[in-house]
Amino acid sequence: MSIVILSPNWLGDAMFALPAIRDVRRHFAGRPLTIAARPSIAPVFRAVPGVDHIKVLEPGKEATQIEADIGILFPNSFRSAWILKRAGVRERWGYGSDFRRLLLTRAVRRPKRRVAFPEYYSNLVRGLGIKTGPLAAELKPAPVTRAAALKLLQGRGWNAERPLVGIAPGAAFGHAKRWLPGRFVELSKSLADEGGVTCVLLGRSEDRDAVLEGAPVMVPPGATAQGPARLIDLIGVTDLTMLMGVLSYCSVVVANDSGALHLAGALGVKAVGIYGPTDERYSAPITPYEDAHSISTLSENVFCRPCFLADCPIDHRCMKRIPTERVYDAVRRFLQESPA
């Protein structure tokens, strides 16, 4: 008997699903477990303990790529259930949502009240009769991944004697989730000048505009005659696998509510998450630990949040009212603590 899990479609959601994946793995011990995922997030599952196979789903060909006796659907869409039906998967389990109940052989009712995203996935597998454990999970990048990341960082001037702070200024689904671009640069400069750390900018090529606004005050990149690099710019340089490797060397990561933040959390890296239109009560990162001592979420109590909008229709006050000094202090507190 083989099992396939259809992964959530976005990186942050995939991280939220890790506890449920762990529980499915334990329940079906000894049975082959495959994770089927979009190309954009499939590589992350190479770092998930207990996954036997990873199926990278090609758009339009998904039904021909999946073979299993049992399929567990983490996405809520009708299309995902239809893919399993067309693939001939005999047992199709998932939430009975989006008019797809007739396509499922076992349907679980969605929670009546709003729950945190990790609990949402755990509730699903619990409804399938699978015992669930703590909402904690971890990623373990391969040694070759860490070695490649270290080579990249050292090649850009990082001296491992200086703490490395990851700065991830991007966020998907519009600009409302982004802290002000210039403040990320101010933060990087303050940490490098006053904190004695090296900051590494991380993100996709599309995130470049999230830092350009503050470029004139950016500290010089690369090693200098005076010493190692204070700022390393890796935006657009790393793929998902390399990003995991680089994050694993960071002492602290600062990010918006984004895939990078949740990736750092699952890696066990201390992280400062900046929240605006989204709600940290439901989407705080999960970590390998059963408490949240390695995560600090910062937000501002304004009347309009959480609005969950992609773009702010007024003045973006939820983000504008979070000053650079507040984020700097949160990072410094983590740097002063013993390693997680």
N, C-alpha and C positions, 0 to 999 in steps of 0.2 A: 504494500500500500504506500503510495507516494502522496506528498502534500505540496501544494503550491500556495504561496501567499501573494496576492496582488498588492504591491506596495502603494502607499499614498503617492500622489503625483508631485509633491513638493518636498524639498529637503527638510524644512522644519517639521512638517507633518511626519516624514519618515523617522525623524529622531523621536517624536512623541510616540511612535508605534513600537519602538524598541522593547519596552517592557512586555508588551503583548506578544511580540515575536519570540522573546525568550520563553514565555509561558507556553506557547505552542510547541516550541522546540522540546521543552521538558515533557510535555504531555505525550508527544509522539516520539519519544526517545527510541532510537534505533531505526526509525523510518526516514527515508530521504526527504529533506526539506529544501524546496526551491523558492527563491524570491524572484518574482517577475516585476520588472520596474522599467520606467522610462530611461533612455540613454543618459539623460542629464543627471540622474541620481543613482543609477545602478552601481557605479563603482564604490559607493559608500558601504554597500553590504559586504564587500570583501573584508571589511574590518569588523564585521559582526560575528562573534563567536557562535558556532553551531550551525551556520548556514552551509549546506552541502553544495548547492548549485545556485548560480545567478543567471537569470534569463533576461537579456536586454531586449526589450520589446520594440520592434520596428513599427512605426506608424502604418496602419492599414494591414499589417501582417500578423497581428497579435494572436489571432485564433489559430494560426498554423504553427505557432511557436510553443504553445503550452500543451504539455501532456502530464496528467496527474489523475489520481483517483479522487482526491479531495481538494477543492479550491476554496480558500478563505479570502473574502473581499474586504480590504480596508477602505478603498474608495467607495463613496456612496452612489456613484452614478449608475444609471441604467446601462450605459455602454459597457461598463466593466463586467456586469453580470451577463450581458449578451456575449461578450468575448468568451467567457467560460462555457456558456451554453453551446456556442458554435464550435469551441474546441473539443467538445465531447467529454468534458469533465463531469463525471457522474454525480458527485456530491458538491453542491455549490452553496456555501454558507456566507451569510453577511447580514447587515442591517436591512430590514424590510422597508427601504426608502426609495424615493424617486420612481414610484410605479413599477418596481422590479420584483415585487414579492412573488409573482408567478414564475419567475425565472430561477428562484432559489428553492433548494430542497430543504434548507433550514433557515428560517428568518428570525432575527432577533429584533425586539422592539428597541427603538432608540430611547435614550434616557428622557424622562419627562421634564427634568430640570437641566439647566446648563451645567456642565461639568468641565473640569480642566481637560485639555486635549489628550494627555496620556491616559487619564481615566476613561475617556470616551472609547479608546481602543481596547483597554482592559475590560471594560464593560461588555464589549462585543464578544471577546473570547470567553469571558465568564458565562455569558448567555448561551454559549455553545457547550457548556459543561466542562470547561477547562479551568483548572484551579489557577488563580492568579497570585502573583507575588508583589513585592514592593515596586513602586513606580520609580525604579532606578535601573539604569542600563549603561553599558559602556561600549566604546569602540576601541579596537586594538589594531592600529596601523601596523602593517608588516615591517620587519626590520629594514628591508630594502627601501621602503617608502621613507622611513625616518632618515636613513643614510643619505638618500637623494635630497631630502629637504635640508639636512645639515650642510651638505655640499653647496646647495644653492645659497643658503644664508651666509655661509662663510665666504663664498665667492662675491657676495655683495657687501662684504665688509663687517659682518657681525663677529664680534669677539664674545665668546660664550661667557666671559667673566661679567659682562653687562647683562642685566635682566632684559628679556625681550617682551615688549608689549605689542600685541596685535591690535591694529586699528582697522575696523571694517565699516566704512561709511555708507555702504549701499543698503538697499532694501527693495524687494520686488513690490509690485502692485501700486505704483505711484510714488509721489514724493512726500506724502503726509507722514510716512513712517520714518523719514530721515531727520535726524538731528541736523541743525544748521551746518552746512559744509565748512564754513570758516572756523567753526568751533572745534571741529575735529583736528584742523590744522593747528589751532591755538593749543589744543590739548597736547598734540604731538610735540610741539616746540617746547612747551612748559616741562613735559616729562623729560625730554632730551637735555634741556638746558639746566633744569633744577633737580631733576630726579635721577640723573645718572643712568638712564636706560637707553636702549635702542628701540625705536618704534618701527614696526613694519606695517605698511599699508597693504591691505588685502581686499580683493574683490574682483569682479568681472570687468572686462573692458568697458561695459556700459556704466560702471560705477565711477568712471573717471570724472564726470561732471560733479560728483559729490565732493570732490576736493579742489577742483580748479578755482573755485571762488576765493579760496584762501591761499592760493599758490604764492603770492608775493612774500608771505611771512614764513614759508616753509623752510625748515632747516636744511642745510646742504646734504644731499644724499651721498652715500658711499664713504669709504674710509678716507681719512685725510692725514696730512702730515702730523696733525695734533693727536691722532688716535683713531679708534675704530668708528664705524658708521654710527651716526645718531638717528638717521632715518633711512629706511630701505623701502623702496617703492616696488611692490610686486603686483600692483593692480593690472589685471589682464595677463599675468605671467603664469599663474598656477591653474592647473586643472583641479578637479575635485580631490583626486588622490593626493596630489602635491599639497593642496590646501590643508588636508588632514595632517600631513607630515609637518608642515610649518607650524600649524596651531599647536601641535604636541610639544613644541619647544618654547611656547610662550608661557611666561609667568602669569600674565593677565591678558585678557582680550576685552576690548571695548567695541560694542556693536549696537546697532539698532535691533529691533525685533526682526531678525532675519535668519536665513539659513546658517550664516557664519556663527551667529550667537549660539544657536542650538547645537551646532556641530562642536563648538568649543565646550559646551556644557557636557555633552556625552563623552568627550575625550577626557573629562576630569580636570579641565583647565579652569582656573578661576576667571569669572567673567562678570563684566559690568554691562547690563542691558539697559538701553535707553528707550523708554516706551512713551509713545504719544497717543495716536488714535486707537491702538490696540490695548488689551487688558492683561496686565501681568498676572492677575489672579488665575487666569485660565491658560496662559501661554508662556509661563516662565520655563526656562530650560530645565530638562532633567539631567541628572548627573549619575555617576556610579555610586553616589552616596545616598543614604536614606534621609538625609536632611539637606537643607539648602545653604549650608555654610560657605559653599564655594561660589555662590551666585548673589550678586547685588542688582536689584532692579530699581531704576530711577524713573520717576514720573512726577507730573505736576497735577495737583488737584484743581482742575478747571471745570467749569460747569458743563462743557460740551464733550468731555471724554468719558468713556471711550465711544467714538463715533464709527470706527471701522471704515472710514472713507479713504479712498485712494489719494484724493487731493483735498486740501482744506478749503472750504468755501469762505472762511473769514480771515483770520490773521495768524493761524498756526501757533496759537498761544501755548498749546500743550508742549511744544518743543522749544519755542523761544524763551520760555520761562525756566528752562533748565540751564543754569550757567556753567561755563567751562570749569569754574572752581569746584563746583559740586562733583563733577565727574572726576576731576583730578584727585580730589580727596578720597573718593572711593577706590581709585586705582592705588593710591599711595597706601591706604590701609591694607589692601591685599598684599602689596609688595613687602610690607613690614611684618606680615604674618609668616609663620612657618609654612612650608609647602603643603598643599592639600593632600 
